[in-house]
Amino acid sequence: MQKLLITLLTFLLIYYAVKFILRLFGPRLMRYGAKKAGEHFERKFRERTQTYTQTKEEGDITVIKKTRKSKYPKTSTKVGEYVDYEEVE
C-alpha cells in the first residue's frame, strides 16, 4: 500500500512539474516556432520570386492562360454501354 501511494505521489509531482514548466516556457516555444516558420516561408517566397524574375528577360512578353476548372470534372473513362429498356405489358 505504501509503494502505491509513493508511486501516485511521484506521478502527480511529475505531472504538476511538467505543467508548471510548460506554463513558463510554452509562450516562448510558440513564439520561437512561429518565428522559424515565418523565416522559412519568407525564404521560400524569396527563392520563388528570384527564380521567376531571373528566367524572364526585360522586354519579354508572356501570356499565361488559366483554364477554368469545373467543380465537377468529367470523367474520361467509359463505364459501360447505355441500355434502353422497354416496358413489357
Phi, psi and omega per residue, in radians:
M1 nan -0.644 -3.112
Q2 -1.214 -0.642 3.127
K3 -1.170 -0.648 3.112
L4 -1.112 -0.759 3.131
L5 -1.126 -0.724 3.110
I6 -1.121 -0.723 3.129
T7 -1.107 -0.804 3.128
L8 -1.093 -0.757 3.107
L9 -1.123 -0.635 3.100
T10 -1.124 -0.794 3.115
F11 -1.092 -0.732 3.116
L12 -1.124 -0.716 3.117
L13 -1.104 -0.767 3.113
I14 -1.125 -0.751 -3.136
Y15 -1.035 -0.865 -3.113
Y16 -1.222 -0.542 3.088
A17 -1.171 -0.766 3.113
V18 -1.133 -0.726 3.126
K19 -1.068 -0.746 3.135
F20 -1.150 -0.767 -3.134
I21 -1.123 -0.710 3.119
L22 -1.157 -0.583 3.075
R23 -1.164 -0.595 3.127
L24 -1.311 -0.835 -3.007
F25 -1.775 -0.107 -3.127
G26 -1.024 -0.905 3.128
P27 -1.061 -0.632 3.112
R28 -1.169 -0.704 3.107
L29 -1.137 -0.708 3.114
M30 -1.132 -0.745 3.126
R31 -1.094 -0.739 3.120
Y32 -1.110 -0.761 3.133
G33 -1.132 -0.721 3.114
A34 -1.144 -0.680 3.130
K35 -1.122 -0.788 3.138
K36 -1.129 -0.710 3.121
A37 -1.134 -0.708 3.103
G38 -1.098 -0.737 3.097
E39 -1.105 -0.703 3.138
H40 -1.111 -0.815 3.137
F41 -1.122 -0.689 3.132
E42 -1.135 -0.738 3.137
R43 -1.122 -0.757 3.122
K44 -1.132 -0.679 3.125
F45 -1.126 -0.773 3.111
R46 -1.078 -0.762 3.127
E47 -1.064 -0.738 -3.102
R48 -1.198 -0.730 -3.138
T49 -1.229 -0.577 3.111
Q50 -1.169 -0.737 -3.140
T51 -1.186 -0.581 3.126
Y52 -1.229 -0.738 -3.117
T53 -1.303 -0.486 3.138
Q54 -1.292 -0.572 -3.116
T55 -1.359 -0.335 -3.100
K56 -1.750 2.095 3.115
E57 -1.529 2.794 -3.121
E58 -1.184 2.306 3.136
G59 1.663 -0.215 3.112
D60 -1.277 2.525 3.112
I61 -2.012 2.240 3.091
T62 -2.141 2.423 3.089
V63 -1.992 2.104 3.138
I64 -1.908 2.002 -3.137
K65 -1.722 2.111 3.122
K66 -1.750 2.181 3.119
T67 -1.476 2.558 3.140
R68 -1.489 2.105 -3.115
K69 -1.582 2.319 -3.138
S70 -1.352 2.627 3.101
K71 -1.187 -0.613 3.110
Y72 -2.098 1.608 -3.091
P73 -1.181 2.572 3.115
K74 -1.335 2.488 3.099
T75 -1.501 2.464 -3.106
S76 -1.630 -0.190 -3.125
T77 -1.564 2.451 3.103
K78 -1.522 2.312 -3.089
V79 -1.508 -0.672 -3.117
G80 3.068 -2.970 -3.142
E81 -1.598 2.702 3.063
Y82 -1.556 2.241 3.136
V83 -2.021 2.186 3.129
D84 -1.681 2.012 -3.130
Y85 -1.619 2.526 3.064
E86 -1.906 2.566 3.099
E87 -1.331 2.437 3.102
V88 -1.880 2.242 -3.129
E89 -1.678 nan nan
